[in-house]
């Protein structure tokens, strides 16, 4: 979902690189791993994110919550509503 959102942001001119390029760079630099979560579980967790109407944000937070994982984000809404979000 993050790759898709970054591609969307590129299309509207907010970032310059593709999502795939960014993810591959982070895999190399920091050992980022793409999740292999069951999408049904992520969607169930995302459905509980009623604080936003943005489907990207819901799924990203839902994914983090499935694993009780930290979420590194600049997004103030995510940081406000997901206790494990940091920047």
PDB file with SEQRES, HELIX, SHEET and CRYST1 records, atoms N, CA, C and O in Angstrom:
SEQRES   1 A   87  UNK UNK UNK UNK UNK UNK UNK UNK UNK UNK UNK UNK UNK          
SEQRES   2 A   87  UNK UNK UNK UNK UNK UNK UNK UNK UNK UNK UNK UNK UNK          
SEQRES   3 A   87  UNK UNK UNK UNK UNK UNK UNK UNK UNK UNK UNK UNK UNK          
SEQRES   4 A   87  UNK UNK UNK UNK UNK UNK UNK UNK UNK UNK UNK UNK UNK          
SEQRES   5 A   87  UNK UNK UNK UNK UNK UNK UNK UNK UNK UNK UNK UNK UNK          
SEQRES   6 A   87  UNK UNK UNK UNK UNK UNK UNK UNK UNK UNK UNK UNK UNK          
SEQRES   7 A   87  UNK UNK UNK UNK UNK UNK UNK UNK UNK                          
HELIX    1 AA1 UNK A    2  UNK A   11  1                                  10    
HELIX    2 AA2 UNK A   19  UNK A   30  1                                  12    
HELIX    3 AA3 UNK A   39  UNK A   47  1                                   9    
HELIX    4 AA4 UNK A   55  UNK A   66  1                                  12    
HELIX    5 AA5 UNK A   76  UNK A   81  1                                   6    
SHEET    1 AA1 2 UNK A  71  UNK A  72  0                                        
SHEET    2 AA1 2 UNK A  85  UNK A  86  1                                        
CRYST1    1.000    1.000    1.000  90.00  90.00  90.00 P 1           1          
ATOM      1  N   UNK A   1       0.819  -1.183   0.000  1.00  0.00           N  
ATOM      2  CA  UNK A   1       0.000   0.000   0.000  1.00  0.00           C  
ATOM      3  C   UNK A   1       0.868   1.253   0.000  1.00  0.00           C  
ATOM      4  O   UNK A   1       0.536   2.246  -0.648  1.00  0.00           O  
ATOM      5  N   UNK A   2       1.974   1.203   0.726  1.00  0.00           N  
ATOM      6  CA  UNK A   2       2.866   2.367   0.770  1.00  0.00           C  
ATOM      7  C   UNK A   2       3.419   2.660  -0.622  1.00  0.00           C  
ATOM      8  O   UNK A   2       3.492   3.821  -1.023  1.00  0.00           O  
ATOM      9  N   UNK A   3       3.808   1.627  -1.360  1.00  0.00           N  
ATOM     10  CA  UNK A   3       4.312   1.816  -2.723  1.00  0.00           C  
ATOM     11  C   UNK A   3       3.246   2.495  -3.576  1.00  0.00           C  
ATOM     12  O   UNK A   3       3.551   3.422  -4.325  1.00  0.00           O  
ATOM     13  N   UNK A   4       2.017   2.046  -3.469  1.00  0.00           N  
ATOM     14  CA  UNK A   4       0.924   2.626  -4.233  1.00  0.00           C  
ATOM     15  C   UNK A   4       0.695   4.088  -3.851  1.00  0.00           C  
ATOM     16  O   UNK A   4       0.493   4.936  -4.720  1.00  0.00           O  
ATOM     17  N   UNK A   5       0.727   4.382  -2.547  1.00  0.00           N  
ATOM     18  CA  UNK A   5       0.528   5.769  -2.125  1.00  0.00           C  
ATOM     19  C   UNK A   5       1.665   6.663  -2.616  1.00  0.00           C  
ATOM     20  O   UNK A   5       1.415   7.785  -3.055  1.00  0.00           O  
ATOM     21  N   UNK A   6       2.896   6.189  -2.551  1.00  0.00           N  
ATOM     22  CA  UNK A   6       4.022   6.989  -3.046  1.00  0.00           C  
ATOM     23  C   UNK A   6       3.873   7.234  -4.545  1.00  0.00           C  
ATOM     24  O   UNK A   6       4.138   8.336  -5.024  1.00  0.00           O  
ATOM     25  N   UNK A   7       3.453   6.219  -5.279  1.00  0.00           N  
ATOM     26  CA  UNK A   7       3.221   6.412  -6.716  1.00  0.00           C  
ATOM     27  C   UNK A   7       2.139   7.460  -6.955  1.00  0.00           C  
ATOM     28  O   UNK A   7       2.259   8.279  -7.866  1.00  0.00           O  
ATOM     29  N   UNK A   8       1.098   7.439  -6.155  1.00  0.00           N  
ATOM     30  CA  UNK A   8       0.041   8.445  -6.248  1.00  0.00           C  
ATOM     31  C   UNK A   8       0.622   9.829  -5.966  1.00  0.00           C  
ATOM     32  O   UNK A   8       0.332  10.780  -6.692  1.00  0.00           O  
ATOM     33  N   UNK A   9       1.434   9.950  -4.924  1.00  0.00           N  
ATOM     34  CA  UNK A   9       2.045  11.239  -4.576  1.00  0.00           C  
ATOM     35  C   UNK A   9       2.974  11.721  -5.684  1.00  0.00           C  
ATOM     36  O   UNK A   9       3.091  12.923  -5.920  1.00  0.00           O  
ATOM     37  N   UNK A  10       3.625  10.798  -6.352  1.00  0.00           N  
ATOM     38  CA  UNK A  10       4.477  11.174  -7.494  1.00  0.00           C  
ATOM     39  C   UNK A  10       3.625  11.720  -8.634  1.00  0.00           C  
ATOM     40  O   UNK A  10       3.982  12.716  -9.263  1.00  0.00           O  
ATOM     41  N   UNK A  11       2.506  11.069  -8.894  1.00  0.00           N  
ATOM     42  CA  UNK A  11       1.619  11.509  -9.979  1.00  0.00           C  
ATOM     43  C   UNK A  11       1.083  12.918  -9.751  1.00  0.00           C  
ATOM     44  O   UNK A  11       0.854  13.657 -10.708  1.00  0.00           O  
ATOM     45  N   UNK A  12       0.884  13.292  -8.493  1.00  0.00           N  
ATOM     46  CA  UNK A  12       0.364  14.634  -8.211  1.00  0.00           C  
ATOM     47  C   UNK A  12       1.484  15.629  -7.892  1.00  0.00           C  
ATOM     48  O   UNK A  12       1.217  16.765  -7.499  1.00  0.00           O  
ATOM     49  N   UNK A  13       2.739  15.198  -8.063  1.00  0.00           N  
ATOM     50  CA  UNK A  13       3.871  16.092  -7.943  1.00  0.00           C  
ATOM     51  C   UNK A  13       4.402  16.348  -6.549  1.00  0.00           C  
ATOM     52  O   UNK A  13       5.153  17.303  -6.349  1.00  0.00           O  
ATOM     53  N   UNK A  14       4.036  15.524  -5.576  1.00  0.00           N  
ATOM     54  CA  UNK A  14       4.508  15.746  -4.197  1.00  0.00           C  
ATOM     55  C   UNK A  14       5.820  15.048  -3.878  1.00  0.00           C  
ATOM     56  O   UNK A  14       6.511  15.444  -2.939  1.00  0.00           O  
ATOM     57  N   UNK A  15       6.179  14.022  -4.635  1.00  0.00           N  
ATOM     58  CA  UNK A  15       7.487  13.372  -4.504  1.00  0.00           C  
ATOM     59  C   UNK A  15       8.037  13.130  -5.904  1.00  0.00           C  
ATOM     60  O   UNK A  15       7.297  13.177  -6.887  1.00  0.00           O  
ATOM     61  N   UNK A  16       9.339  12.871  -5.990  1.00  0.00           N  
ATOM     62  CA  UNK A  16       9.974  12.723  -7.302  1.00  0.00           C  
ATOM     63  C   UNK A  16      10.268  11.284  -7.698  1.00  0.00           C  
ATOM     64  O   UNK A  16      10.385  10.989  -8.888  1.00  0.00           O  
ATOM     65  N   UNK A  17      10.391  10.385  -6.734  1.00  0.00           N  
ATOM     66  CA  UNK A  17      10.741   9.003  -7.029  1.00  0.00           C  
ATOM     67  C   UNK A  17       9.513   8.102  -6.961  1.00  0.00           C  
ATOM     68  O   UNK A  17       8.524   8.436  -6.309  1.00  0.00           O  
ATOM     69  N   UNK A  18       9.584   6.968  -7.633  1.00  0.00           N  
ATOM     70  CA  UNK A  18       8.497   5.992  -7.569  1.00  0.00           C  
ATOM     71  C   UNK A  18       8.512   5.292  -6.216  1.00  0.00           C  
ATOM     72  O   UNK A  18       9.526   5.288  -5.518  1.00  0.00           O  
ATOM     73  N   UNK A  19       7.396   4.709  -5.860  1.00  0.00           N  
ATOM     74  CA  UNK A  19       7.308   3.946  -4.623  1.00  0.00           C  
ATOM     75  C   UNK A  19       8.271   2.778  -4.617  1.00  0.00           C  
ATOM     76  O   UNK A  19       8.913   2.502  -3.604  1.00  0.00           O  
ATOM     77  N   UNK A  20       8.375   2.102  -5.723  1.00  0.00           N  
ATOM     78  CA  UNK A  20       9.275   0.943  -5.813  1.00  0.00           C  
ATOM     79  C   UNK A  20      10.724   1.366  -5.618  1.00  0.00           C  
ATOM     80  O   UNK A  20      11.486   0.679  -4.938  1.00  0.00           O  
ATOM     81  N   UNK A  21      11.109   2.496  -6.211  1.00  0.00           N  
ATOM     82  CA  UNK A  21      12.473   3.003  -6.056  1.00  0.00           C  
ATOM     83  C   UNK A  21      12.748   3.340  -4.593  1.00  0.00           C  
ATOM     84  O   UNK A  21      13.806   3.004  -4.062  1.00  0.00           O  
ATOM     85  N   UNK A  22      11.798   4.002  -3.948  1.00  0.00           N  
ATOM     86  CA  UNK A  22      11.990   4.366  -2.539  1.00  0.00           C  
ATOM     87  C   UNK A  22      12.100   3.127  -1.661  1.00  0.00           C  
ATOM     88  O   UNK A  22      12.979   3.045  -0.803  1.00  0.00           O  
ATOM     89  N   UNK A  23      11.212   2.164  -1.876  1.00  0.00           N  
ATOM     90  CA  UNK A  23      11.229   0.950  -1.056  1.00  0.00           C  
ATOM     91  C   UNK A  23      12.520   0.171  -1.273  1.00  0.00           C  
ATOM     92  O   UNK A  23      13.130  -0.285  -0.305  1.00  0.00           O  
ATOM     93  N   UNK A  24      12.944   0.011  -2.508  1.00  0.00           N  
ATOM     94  CA  UNK A  24      14.199  -0.705  -2.775  1.00  0.00           C  
ATOM     95  C   UNK A  24      15.381   0.003  -2.129  1.00  0.00           C  
ATOM     96  O   UNK A  24      16.283  -0.649  -1.604  1.00  0.00           O  
ATOM     97  N   UNK A  25      15.385   1.344  -2.165  1.00  0.00           N  
ATOM     98  CA  UNK A  25      16.451   2.092  -1.520  1.00  0.00           C  
ATOM     99  C   UNK A  25      16.471   1.868  -0.016  1.00  0.00           C  
ATOM    100  O   UNK A  25      17.539   1.727   0.580  1.00  0.00           O  
ATOM    101  N   UNK A  26      15.288   1.834   0.602  1.00  0.00           N  
ATOM    102  CA  UNK A  26      15.210   1.600   2.046  1.00  0.00           C  
ATOM    103  C   UNK A  26      15.555   0.162   2.410  1.00  0.00           C  
ATOM    104  O   UNK A  26      16.095  -0.099   3.485  1.00  0.00           O  
ATOM    105  N   UNK A  27      15.244  -0.775   1.510  1.00  0.00           N  
ATOM    106  CA  UNK A  27      15.659  -2.161   1.751  1.00  0.00           C  
ATOM    107  C   UNK A  27      17.177  -2.235   1.848  1.00  0.00           C  
ATOM    108  O   UNK A  27      17.722  -2.908   2.723  1.00  0.00           O  
ATOM    109  N   UNK A  28      17.843  -1.545   0.952  1.00  0.00           N  
ATOM    110  CA  UNK A  28      19.310  -1.556   0.926  1.00  0.00           C  
ATOM    111  C   UNK A  28      19.897  -0.789   2.100  1.00  0.00           C  
ATOM    112  O   UNK A  28      20.820  -1.268   2.757  1.00  0.00           O  
ATOM    113  N   UNK A  29      19.362   0.405   2.367  1.00  0.00           N  
ATOM    114  CA  UNK A  29      19.960   1.274   3.382  1.00  0.00           C  
ATOM    115  C   UNK A  29      19.670   0.846   4.809  1.00  0.00           C  
ATOM    116  O   UNK A  29      20.562   0.893   5.655  1.00  0.00           O  
ATOM    117  N   UNK A  30      18.430   0.425   5.099  1.00  0.00           N  
ATOM    118  CA  UNK A  30      18.074   0.139   6.497  1.00  0.00           C  
ATOM    119  C   UNK A  30      17.519  -1.260   6.719  1.00  0.00           C  
ATOM    120  O   UNK A  30      17.117  -1.596   7.833  1.00  0.00           O  
ATOM    121  N   UNK A  31      17.493  -2.082   5.670  1.00  0.00           N  
ATOM    122  CA  UNK A  31      16.995  -3.441   5.834  1.00  0.00           C  
ATOM    123  C   UNK A  31      15.478  -3.537   5.883  1.00  0.00           C  
ATOM    124  O   UNK A  31      14.932  -4.503   6.417  1.00  0.00           O  
ATOM    125  N   UNK A  32      14.794  -2.541   5.327  1.00  0.00           N  
ATOM    126  CA  UNK A  32      13.326  -2.565   5.277  1.00  0.00           C  
ATOM    127  C   UNK A  32      12.847  -3.866   4.650  1.00  0.00           C  
ATOM    128  O   UNK A  32      13.432  -4.353   3.682  1.00  0.00           O  
ATOM    129  N   UNK A  33      11.775  -4.426   5.210  1.00  0.00           N  
ATOM    130  CA  UNK A  33      11.176  -5.631   4.638  1.00  0.00           C  
ATOM    131  C   UNK A  33       9.712  -5.351   4.341  1.00  0.00           C  
ATOM    132  O   UNK A  33       9.003  -4.763   5.158  1.00  0.00           O  
ATOM    133  N   UNK A  34       9.270  -5.773   3.173  1.00  0.00           N  
ATOM    134  CA  UNK A  34       7.874  -5.634   2.799  1.00  0.00           C  
ATOM    135  C   UNK A  34       7.075  -6.705   3.527  1.00  0.00           C  
ATOM    136  O   UNK A  34       7.465  -7.872   3.558  1.00  0.00           O  
ATOM    137  N   UNK A  35       5.972  -6.304   4.101  1.00  0.00           N  
ATOM    138  CA  UNK A  35       5.151  -7.208   4.897  1.00  0.00           C  
ATOM    139  C   UNK A  35       4.501  -8.287   4.033  1.00  0.00           C  
ATOM    140  O   UNK A  35       4.173  -8.067   2.867  1.00  0.00           O  
ATOM    141  N   UNK A  36       4.330  -9.441   4.635  1.00  0.00           N  
ATOM    142  CA  UNK A  36       3.600 -10.514   3.960  1.00  0.00           C  
ATOM    143  C   UNK A  36       2.311 -10.840   4.733  1.00  0.00           C  
ATOM    144  O   UNK A  36       1.843 -11.978   4.734  1.00  0.00           O  
ATOM    145  N   UNK A  37       1.756  -9.822   5.384  1.00  0.00           N  
ATOM    146  CA  UNK A  37       0.517  -9.993   6.152  1.00  0.00           C  
ATOM    147  C   UNK A  37      -0.633 -10.442   5.265  1.00  0.00           C  
ATOM    148  O   UNK A  37      -0.659 -10.166   4.066  1.00  0.00           O  
ATOM    149  N   UNK A  38      -1.571 -11.130   5.869  1.00  0.00           N  
ATOM    150  CA  UNK A  38      -2.795 -11.512   5.173  1.00  0.00           C  
ATOM    151  C   UNK A  38      -3.632 -10.236   5.002  1.00  0.00           C  
ATOM    152  O   UNK A  38      -3.992  -9.584   5.982  1.00  0.00           O  
ATOM    153  N   UNK A  39      -3.933  -9.893   3.758  1.00  0.00           N  
ATOM    154  CA  UNK A  39      -4.608  -8.627   3.474  1.00  0.00           C  
ATOM    155  C   UNK A  39      -5.960  -8.530   4.182  1.00  0.00           C  
ATOM    156  O   UNK A  39      -6.364  -7.438   4.582  1.00  0.00           O  
ATOM    157  N   UNK A  40      -6.651  -9.628   4.338  1.00  0.00           N  
ATOM    158  CA  UNK A  40      -7.940  -9.641   5.033  1.00  0.00           C  
ATOM    159  C   UNK A  40      -7.783  -9.131   6.466  1.00  0.00           C  
ATOM    160  O   UNK A  40      -8.631  -8.384   6.953  1.00  0.00           O  
ATOM    161  N   UNK A  41      -6.711  -9.525   7.136  1.00  0.00           N  
ATOM    162  CA  UNK A  41      -6.452  -9.061   8.506  1.00  0.00           C  
ATOM    163  C   UNK A  41      -6.148  -7.566   8.527  1.00  0.00           C  
ATOM    164  O   UNK A  41      -6.601  -6.849   9.419  1.00  0.00           O  
ATOM    165  N   UNK A  42      -5.388  -7.101   7.550  1.00  0.00           N  
ATOM    166  CA  UNK A  42      -5.057  -5.683   7.461  1.00  0.00           C  
ATOM    167  C   UNK A  42      -6.321  -4.859   7.214  1.00  0.00           C  
ATOM    168  O   UNK A  42      -6.509  -3.812   7.833  1.00  0.00           O  
ATOM    169  N   UNK A  43      -7.174  -5.320   6.325  1.00  0.00           N  
ATOM    170  CA  UNK A  43      -8.420  -4.604   6.031  1.00  0.00           C  
ATOM    171  C   UNK A  43      -9.322  -4.561   7.262  1.00  0.00           C  
ATOM    172  O   UNK A  43      -9.960  -3.541   7.526  1.00  0.00           O  
ATOM    173  N   UNK A  44      -9.379  -5.642   8.006  1.00  0.00           N  
ATOM    174  CA  UNK A  44     -10.187  -5.651   9.231  1.00  0.00           C  
ATOM    175  C   UNK A  44      -9.673  -4.603  10.214  1.00  0.00           C  
ATOM    176  O   UNK A  44     -10.463  -3.873  10.813  1.00  0.00           O  
ATOM    177  N   UNK A  45      -8.359  -4.527  10.380  1.00  0.00           N  
ATOM    178  CA  UNK A  45      -7.781  -3.524  11.278  1.00  0.00           C  
ATOM    179  C   UNK A  45      -7.966  -2.121  10.714  1.00  0.00           C  
ATOM    180  O   UNK A  45      -8.198  -1.176  11.468  1.00  0.00           O  
ATOM    181  N   UNK A  46      -7.868  -1.978   9.405  1.00  0.00           N  
ATOM    182  CA  UNK A  46      -8.037  -0.674   8.763  1.00  0.00           C  
ATOM    183  C   UNK A  46      -9.467  -0.157   8.917  1.00  0.00           C  
ATOM    184  O   UNK A  46      -9.686   1.050   9.016  1.00  0.00           O  
ATOM    185  N   UNK A  47     -10.416  -1.050   8.937  1.00  0.00           N  
ATOM    186  CA  UNK A  47     -11.823  -0.643   9.081  1.00  0.00           C  
ATOM    187  C   UNK A  47     -12.088   0.059  10.403  1.00  0.00           C  
ATOM    188  O   UNK A  47     -13.033   0.838  10.519  1.00  0.00           O  
ATOM    189  N   UNK A  48     -11.266  -0.212  11.385  1.00  0.00           N  
ATOM    190  CA  UNK A  48     -11.425   0.418  12.702  1.00  0.00           C  
ATOM    191  C   UNK A  48     -10.849   1.830  12.742  1.00  0.00           C  
ATOM    192  O   UNK A  48     -11.018   2.535  13.737  1.00  0.00           O  
ATOM    193  N   UNK A  49     -10.178   2.250  11.683  1.00  0.00           N  
ATOM    194  CA  UNK A  49      -9.526   3.564  11.654  1.00  0.00           C  
ATOM    195  C   UNK A  49     -10.505   4.632  11.158  1.00  0.00           C  
ATOM    196  O   UNK A  49     -10.308   5.212  10.090  1.00  0.00           O  
ATOM    197  N   UNK A  50     -11.537   4.883  11.922  1.00  0.00           N  
ATOM    198  CA  UNK A  50     -12.589   5.808  11.487  1.00  0.00           C  
ATOM    199  C   UNK A  50     -12.194   7.274  11.611  1.00  0.00           C  
ATOM    200  O   UNK A  50     -12.976   8.150  11.240  1.00  0.00           O  
ATOM    201  N   UNK A  51     -11.003   7.561  12.122  1.00  0.00           N  
ATOM    202  CA  UNK A  51     -10.535   8.939  12.277  1.00  0.00           C  
ATOM    203  C   UNK A  51     -10.162   9.576  10.940  1.00  0.00           C  
ATOM    204  O   UNK A  51      -9.969  10.790  10.872  1.00  0.00           O  
ATOM    205  N   UNK A  52     -10.059   8.779   9.876  1.00  0.00           N  
ATOM    206  CA  UNK A  52      -9.702   9.308   8.558  1.00  0.00           C  
ATOM    207  C   UNK A  52     -10.543   8.658   7.470  1.00  0.00           C  
ATOM    208  O   UNK A  52     -10.969   7.510   7.597  1.00  0.00           O  
ATOM    209  N   UNK A  53     -10.773   9.397   6.414  1.00  0.00           N  
ATOM    210  CA  UNK A  53     -11.458   8.846   5.246  1.00  0.00           C  
ATOM    211  C   UNK A  53     -10.470   8.414   4.165  1.00  0.00           C  
ATOM    212  O   UNK A  53     -10.875   7.894   3.125  1.00  0.00           O  
ATOM    213  N   UNK A  54      -9.176   8.626   4.408  1.00  0.00           N  
ATOM    214  CA  UNK A  54      -8.141   8.282   3.440  1.00  0.00           C  
ATOM    215  C   UNK A  54      -7.863   6.781   3.490  1.00  0.00           C  
ATOM    216  O   UNK A  54      -7.355   6.285   4.495  1.00  0.00           O  
ATOM    217  N   UNK A  55      -8.187   6.049   2.421  1.00  0.00           N  
ATOM    218  CA  UNK A  55      -7.984   4.598   2.451  1.00  0.00           C  
ATOM    219  C   UNK A  55      -6.512   4.203   2.591  1.00  0.00           C  
ATOM    220  O   UNK A  55      -6.212   3.180   3.207  1.00  0.00           O  
ATOM    221  N   UNK A  56      -5.593   4.988   2.035  1.00  0.00           N  
ATOM    222  CA  UNK A  56      -4.167   4.697   2.193  1.00  0.00           C  
ATOM    223  C   UNK A  56      -3.791   4.743   3.669  1.00  0.00           C  
ATOM    224  O   UNK A  56      -3.162   3.817   4.183  1.00  0.00           O  
ATOM    225  N   UNK A  57      -4.177   5.824   4.351  1.00  0.00           N  
ATOM    226  CA  UNK A  57      -3.839   5.975   5.766  1.00  0.00           C  
ATOM    227  C   UNK A  57      -4.447   4.858   6.605  1.00  0.00           C  
ATOM    228  O   UNK A  57      -3.795   4.321   7.500  1.00  0.00           O  
ATOM    229  N   UNK A  58      -5.692   4.509   6.315  1.00  0.00           N  
ATOM    230  CA  UNK A  58      -6.343   3.439   7.067  1.00  0.00           C  
ATOM    231  C   UNK A  58      -5.593   2.121   6.931  1.00  0.00           C  
ATOM    232  O   UNK A  58      -5.375   1.417   7.917  1.00  0.00           O  
ATOM    233  N   UNK A  59      -5.203   1.794   5.713  1.00  0.00           N  
ATOM    234  CA  UNK A  59      -4.533   0.514   5.493  1.00  0.00           C  
ATOM    235  C   UNK A  59      -3.120   0.533   6.075  1.00  0.00           C  
ATOM    236  O   UNK A  59      -2.670  -0.470   6.629  1.00  0.00           O  
ATOM    237  N   UNK A  60      -2.419   1.652   5.958  1.00  0.00           N  
ATOM    238  CA  UNK A  60      -1.069   1.733   6.515  1.00  0.00           C  
ATOM    239  C   UNK A  60      -1.115   1.575   8.037  1.00  0.00           C  
ATOM    240  O   UNK A  60      -0.320   0.829   8.609  1.00  0.00           O  
ATOM    241  N   UNK A  61      -2.041   2.273   8.689  1.00  0.00           N  
ATOM    242  CA  UNK A  61      -2.173   2.147  10.144  1.00  0.00           C  
ATOM    243  C   UNK A  61      -2.706   0.759  10.507  1.00  0.00           C  
ATOM    244  O   UNK A  61      -2.277   0.171  11.499  1.00  0.00           O  
ATOM    245  N   UNK A  62      -3.631   0.241   9.715  1.00  0.00           N  
ATOM    246  CA  UNK A  62      -4.146  -1.107   9.960  1.00  0.00           C  
ATOM    247  C   UNK A  62      -3.039  -2.144   9.907  1.00  0.00           C  
ATOM    248  O   UNK A  62      -2.991  -3.049  10.741  1.00  0.00           O  
ATOM    249  N   UNK A  63      -2.157  -2.021   8.939  1.00  0.00           N  
ATOM    250  CA  UNK A  63      -1.011  -2.939   8.821  1.00  0.00           C  
ATOM    251  C   UNK A  63      -0.135  -2.866  10.062  1.00  0.00           C  
ATOM    252  O   UNK A  63       0.237  -3.895  10.626  1.00  0.00           O  
ATOM    253  N   UNK A  64       0.189  -1.666  10.483  1.00  0.00           N  
ATOM    254  CA  UNK A  64       1.024  -1.519  11.683  1.00  0.00           C  
ATOM    255  C   UNK A  64       0.328  -2.110  12.900  1.00  0.00           C  
ATOM    256  O   UNK A  64       0.959  -2.771  13.725  1.00  0.00           O  
ATOM    257  N   UNK A  65      -0.969  -1.871  13.008  1.00  0.00           N  
ATOM    258  CA  UNK A  65      -1.688  -2.350  14.191  1.00  0.00           C  
ATOM    259  C   UNK A  65      -1.815  -3.869  14.223  1.00  0.00           C  
ATOM    260  O   UNK A  65      -1.852  -4.457  15.304  1.00  0.00           O  
ATOM    261  N   UNK A  66      -1.883  -4.509  13.070  1.00  0.00           N  
ATOM    262  CA  UNK A  66      -1.934  -5.980  13.025  1.00  0.00           C  
ATOM    263  C   UNK A  66      -0.718  -6.563  13.746  1.00  0.00           C  
ATOM    264  O   UNK A  66      -0.811  -7.613  14.381  1.00  0.00           O  
ATOM    265  N   UNK A  67       0.405  -5.884  13.643  1.00  0.00           N  
ATOM    266  CA  UNK A  67       1.657  -6.379  14.230  1.00  0.00           C  
ATOM    267  C   UNK A  67       2.030  -5.640  15.515  1.00  0.00           C  
ATOM    268  O   UNK A  67       3.090  -5.889  16.089  1.00  0.00           O  
ATOM    269  N   UNK A  68       1.168  -4.738  15.964  1.00  0.00           N  
ATOM    270  CA  UNK A  68       1.504  -3.864  17.100  1.00  0.00           C  
ATOM    271  C   UNK A  68       2.881  -3.242  16.887  1.00  0.00           C  
ATOM    272  O   UNK A  68       3.702  -3.166  17.802  1.00  0.00           O  
ATOM    273  N   UNK A  69       3.105  -2.801  15.657  1.00  0.00           N  
ATOM    274  CA  UNK A  69       4.413  -2.293  15.257  1.00  0.00           C  
ATOM    275  C   UNK A  69       4.470  -0.771  15.332  1.00  0.00           C  
ATOM    276  O   UNK A  69       3.449  -0.085  15.278  1.00  0.00           O  
ATOM    277  N   UNK A  70       5.684  -0.272  15.458  1.00  0.00           N  
ATOM    278  CA  UNK A  70       5.893   1.167  15.345  1.00  0.00           C  
ATOM    279  C   UNK A  70       5.654   1.580  13.901  1.00  0.00           C  
ATOM    280  O   UNK A  70       5.844   0.794  12.974  1.00  0.00           O  
ATOM    281  N   UNK A  71       5.236   2.817  13.731  1.00  0.00           N  
ATOM    282  CA  UNK A  71       4.982   3.359  12.397  1.00  0.00           C  
ATOM    283  C   UNK A  71       5.691   4.699  12.314  1.00  0.00           C  
ATOM    284  O   UNK A  71       5.336   5.638  13.027  1.00  0.00           O  
ATOM    285  N   UNK A  72       6.686   4.791  11.452  1.00  0.00           N  
ATOM    286  CA  UNK A  72       7.423   6.041  11.279  1.00  0.00           C  
ATOM    287  C   UNK A  72       6.706   6.858  10.219  1.00  0.00           C  
ATOM    288  O   UNK A  72       6.594   6.438   9.067  1.00  0.00           O  
ATOM    289  N   UNK A  73       6.216   8.038  10.621  1.00  0.00           N  
ATOM    290  CA  UNK A  73       5.447   8.869   9.705  1.00  0.00           C  
ATOM    291  C   UNK A  73       5.529  10.333  10.090  1.00  0.00           C  
ATOM    292  O   UNK A  73       5.648  10.677  11.266  1.00  0.00           O  
ATOM    293  N   UNK A  74       5.464  11.181   9.090  1.00  0.00           N  
ATOM    294  CA  UNK A  74       5.395  12.627   9.306  1.00  0.00           C  
ATOM    295  C   UNK A  74       3.944  13.056   9.513  1.00  0.00           C  
ATOM    296  O   UNK A  74       3.686  14.151  10.012  1.00  0.00           O  
ATOM    297  N   UNK A  75       3.004  12.203   9.136  1.00  0.00           N  
ATOM    298  CA  UNK A  75       1.576  12.519   9.162  1.00  0.00           C  
ATOM    299  C   UNK A  75       1.072  12.743  10.591  1.00  0.00           C  
ATOM    300  O   UNK A  75       1.102  11.837  11.424  1.00  0.00           O  
ATOM    301  N   UNK A  76       0.614  13.956  10.852  1.00  0.00           N  
ATOM    302  CA  UNK A  76       0.129  14.304  12.188  1.00  0.00           C  
ATOM    303  C   UNK A  76      -1.089  13.515  12.614  1.00  0.00           C  
ATOM    304  O   UNK A  76      -1.219  13.166  13.787  1.00  0.00           O  
ATOM    305  N   UNK A  77      -1.984  13.226  11.686  1.00  0.00           N  
ATOM    306  CA  UNK A  77      -3.174  12.447  12.013  1.00  0.00           C  
ATOM    307  C   UNK A  77      -2.824  11.041  12.458  1.00  0.00           C  
ATOM    308  O   UNK A  77      -3.391  10.526  13.422  1.00  0.00           O  
ATOM    309  N   UNK A  78      -1.898  10.428  11.760  1.00  0.00           N  
ATOM    310  CA  UNK A  78      -1.464   9.087  12.151  1.00  0.00           C  
ATOM    311  C   UNK A  78      -0.800   9.124  13.521  1.00  0.00           C  
ATOM    312  O   UNK A  78      -1.054   8.269  14.369  1.00  0.00           O  
ATOM    313  N   UNK A  79       0.054  10.123  13.731  1.00  0.00           N  
ATOM    314  CA  UNK A  79       0.738  10.215  15.027  1.00  0.00           C  
ATOM    315  C   UNK A  79      -0.249  10.481  16.155  1.00  0.00           C  
ATOM    316  O   UNK A  79      -0.058  10.008  17.275  1.00  0.00           O  
ATOM    317  N   UNK A  80      -1.298  11.232  15.864  1.00  0.00           N  
ATOM    318  CA  UNK A  80      -2.298  11.532  16.892  1.00  0.00           C  
ATOM    319  C   UNK A  80      -3.159  10.313  17.225  1.00  0.00           C  
ATOM    320  O   UNK A  80      -3.521  10.114  18.384  1.00  0.00           O  
ATOM    321  N   UNK A  81      -3.487   9.504  16.230  1.00  0.00           N  
ATOM    322  CA  UNK A  81      -4.456   8.426  16.433  1.00  0.00           C  
ATOM    323  C   UNK A  81      -3.867   7.034  16.574  1.00  0.00           C  
ATOM    324  O   UNK A  81      -4.554   6.114  17.018  1.00  0.00           O  
ATOM    325  N   UNK A  82      -2.611   6.865  16.204  1.00  0.00           N  
ATOM    326  CA  UNK A  82      -1.976   5.558  16.374  1.00  0.00           C  
ATOM    327  C   UNK A  82      -0.867   5.711  17.402  1.00  0.00           C  
ATOM    328  O   UNK A  82       0.151   6.342  17.118  1.00  0.00           O  
ATOM    329  N   UNK A  83      -1.042   5.148  18.587  1.00  0.00           N  
ATOM    330  CA  UNK A  83      -0.103   5.386  19.696  1.00  0.00           C  
ATOM    331  C   UNK A  83       1.345   4.986  19.414  1.00  0.00           C  
ATOM    332  O   UNK A  83       2.260   5.509  20.050  1.00  0.00           O  
ATOM    333  N   UNK A  84       1.564   4.077  18.482  1.00  0.00           N  
ATOM    334  CA  UNK A  84       2.929   3.628  18.205  1.00  0.00           C  
ATOM    335  C   UNK A  84       3.554   4.376  17.031  1.00  0.00           C  
ATOM    336  O   UNK A  84       4.623   3.995  16.556  1.00  0.00           O  
ATOM    337  N   UNK A  85       2.897   5.437  16.559  1.00  0.00           N  
ATOM    338  CA  UNK A  85       3.451   6.235  15.450  1.00  0.00           C  
ATOM    339  C   UNK A  85       4.473   7.227  15.995  1.00  0.00           C  
ATOM    340  O   UNK A  85       4.260   7.865  17.026  1.00  0.00           O  
ATOM    341  N   UNK A  86       5.579   7.340  15.281  1.00  0.00           N  
ATOM    342  CA  UNK A  86       6.657   8.250  15.664  1.00  0.00           C  
ATOM    343  C   UNK A  86       7.176   8.978  14.426  1.00  0.00           C  
ATOM    344  O   UNK A  86       6.963   8.552  13.291  1.00  0.00           O  
ATOM    345  N   UNK A  87       7.869  10.097  14.685  1.00  0.00           N  
ATOM    346  CA  UNK A  87       8.550  10.809  13.599  1.00  0.00           C  
ATOM    347  C   UNK A  87       9.919  11.209  14.029  1.00  0.00           C  
ATOM    348  O   UNK A  87      10.656  11.821  13.256  1.00  0.00           O  
TER     349      UNK A  87                                                      
END                                                                             
